């Protein structure tokens, strides 16, 4: 990455994909983004927590601001697709923030239809990134890339 982080987060039409092994602070980074955006007065933060274990306790110091945040817990790839469809149609304004913790968590090698759902999810993320001012931030675990999802550079 050749740009300072504060410059990167001021770009529009951008999705940032953070990936790595468990314990490499991807989720911690999301918590820091949430805290900073809420402290700056952001009114709409949407977190898609596919693992259902986002450490909300890390935001205890700003719990009075958490009412401006909506957390979703999809339990399947199909739910992720429906959720992104609903969000892109109904909710986003240009000041919204979308974070997805552990995207593609529910992807399976055995189910070839997952490839199409994953592609659709990426297309939805791209469309959403065009409508909001803050980059969409995605994380996922490397998991030795057994789930066939490799990091992407540009969507």
ABEGO torsion letter per residue (X at the ends): XABBAAAAAABBGBBBBBBEBBGAGAAAAAAAAAAAAAAAGBABBBBBBAAGABBAAAAAAAAAAAAABBBBBBABAAAAAAAAAAAAAAABBAABBBBBBGBGAABBAABAAAAAAAAAAAAAAAAAAAABABBBBBBBBAGGGAAGBBBBABX
